[in-house]
Amino acid sequence: MISHVRKLVGLTVVLATLLLAVPASAASVVPPSGIGAYGSGTLGDWTIGSKAISAPSRVQEAVDTGGVWLLGDSLTVATWGDFATRLYGATGQVVAANGWSGRPTTPTIDALAEWKAAHGLPPVVIIASGANDIFGPVGPPALAAQIDRAAAIVGPNTRLIWVETHISRWLQQAHIQVNDQRNTGWINGVIWEATGRHDNLSVVPWERYISTNPERVRAYLSDGVHLDPADGMVVRNTLMVQAVQAAMAAG
């Protein structure tokens, strides 16, 4: 398992990639509209959310030079640039990002399929998605099929890394926060179960890391989901860099 980060490293100034859309401030996970099928509310129109999508030339560069694709939601929109800088400094690998605030996993894997059809594949694909799958009407039961679908898209020769999620929205009522926590466990359990079906799948233990010390939740998150722009971003991105290094070493 990926070794835990023991202390923070310095924050590096970031962003050296052309984007098709300039990322706006990360939108909050969609608030409840009614209780929804799983107690956390229902998913609104995620297509209006802010996005950060690398230019096709950058996507192809990541393939041609043995780099990394990172696909995800609002956390990716807000923090992918720091991750790209950290990974390049650690391994020399180029990162292409496809982040869209509020986007659940199914359309995220659609984007992966589209990139593969247009560009081929890099040696490592990271999926940082799941926070928006706690909502009805689809909810957590759909996630397993999407993980399997992602594994089928990348095939056995590309390393697939999935990042654990953590949701407990502080501004929601107490029973919603409890439901968020239950659904977080459900989502992450589905992710870990999938490692038994796919040898090339590994997991970034983000939720496990922050939950082992309750003080980390308040220190690293800004609202129970999104990252503190300093400490939380640094820790999560460092865990992701370590995951890429471990995946490349595994071959």
Beta strands, then each sheet from edge to edge (+ up, - down):
strand 1: 51-53
strand 2: 68-72
strand 3: 95-100
strand 4: 124-128
strand 5: 159-163
strand 6: 201-204
sheet 1: 1+ 3- 2- 4- 5- 6-
end
